[in-house]
Amino acid sequence: GIGSTAAVFCVSELFTNLIGFVYISKDLTEVKISYLDYWGKRKDVITNLSDIGPLGLNSKLYFLVKRLSSNESFKLSMKFGEIINTEAFVKIFKYDPGCTE
């Protein structure tokens, strides 16, 4: 009924634009962001490194990642993710996960 429809909507909204993977080109100029759309399908956005704004704190669950050239924003979970290349992460998001300040 209505309750299950509302539950599905809330869960879908929580995971919409949730980043799964972030890739950076070898020359460190382009970034590929792979995320989930509202229907749970993987979408990819390729953009210039300079188009990614610094991380914004949105909630305890995730950080907000904004593109500077559009109104597009994504959610990045630090709790459930793994950073493989900290140097590239800092370069992309202007945020050092090891810094406590």
N, C-alpha and C positions, 0 to 999 in steps of 0.2 A: 503494500500500500504506500501511503504517503511517507511513512517513517523510513521504509527501505529506500525510497527514491531520494529522500533528503540525505540519508547516510551515504549513498553512492555519490551524490553531488559533492558532499563535504570531503570525502576521500579523494575524489577526482580533482577537486580544487587544491587540495593539499599537495598533490604530486604534479600538478600542471607546471610546466617549465622547470622541472627539477633536473639539474645537471647530472648526467651519468658519467661522462668522460670529457676531459679537456685536453686537446692536443696543441702543440706549438710547432711551427715549421723549424727546419734545421737552421735557417738564417734568422730565426727569432723575430720575424716580422708579421706572421699571420697566425691566427688562433682559430681552431675548430672547436666549437662547443656542441656536444651531443646532449640532447635533453629529451624529456617526455612531453608530448602535447596532452591536451585534455583527454583524449581517447586512449592514452597509454602507448602511442606510437613514437618511435625514435625519430627525431628530427635533428638535422645538422645545420649549423650556421658557421660559415667561414668569413672571418672579418680581419681587419688589420689590428695589430696589437694596440695601437693608439686609440682604437674605438672602444676598448674595454675600460670602464671606470673603476675606481677603487671599490673594494667590498664595502657594502653598507650593512649595518646590523639591522635585521628585520625581526627576528624572533630567536628564541633559544634553540629552535630546530635547524635554522639555516641562515646563511648570509644572502643578501641580495646583490646580484651582479647586474649592472646596467650597461647597455650599449650607449655610447655618447651620441651616435648619429641617428638614433631612433628612440622610440618610447619602449622598446623591447627590454624586458628584464627577465632574469632567471634566478632560480634558487639553488644555492650550493650548500649541501650538508657537510659540515665538518665532523659531526659526531659519527656518521656512518661511512665516511669516505676514507680514502688513503691517499696521501701525497707521496708520489714516487720521486719527483724531482723538485725539491724545495726551492732551489734557485730559480727554476722556470716559474713555479707558482708565485713567488714574490714578484718576479718581472711582470707576469700577466695581471695579477690582482692587486699589486702595490700593498701587500699585506704579508707580514712575516708570522706564520703560525707558531713559531718558537718564541716570539716576543710576548711577554705577559703584560706589558704596559698598554 
